[in-house]
């Protein structure tokens, strides 16, 4: 059973945007919100050159890295072919309009 940490109200994350959660260890987490109000959480580093995914463009269930245009799947953190690589994925959910992150 996971413990959940309250992050923010869903409305605090812009649609097609993100919010960064800083961690003491292991790098920052980017929490994304797509046009359908689904939320996803990934390490805030592109697997290509560590670009800040939180500054990328969200489209559907993907984010495009702002540095070199790699597409990363928001559901699994994997680069979309032909690119190869992945970044860490975290459990996240919305409960009563509040975004919760598994810790």
ABEGO torsion letter per residue (X at the ends): XBBBBBABBAAABBBGBBBBBBBABGEBBBBBBBAAGBBBBBBABBAAAGBBAAABBBBEABBBBAAAGBBBBAAAGBBBOABBEBBBBBBBBBBGGBBBBBX
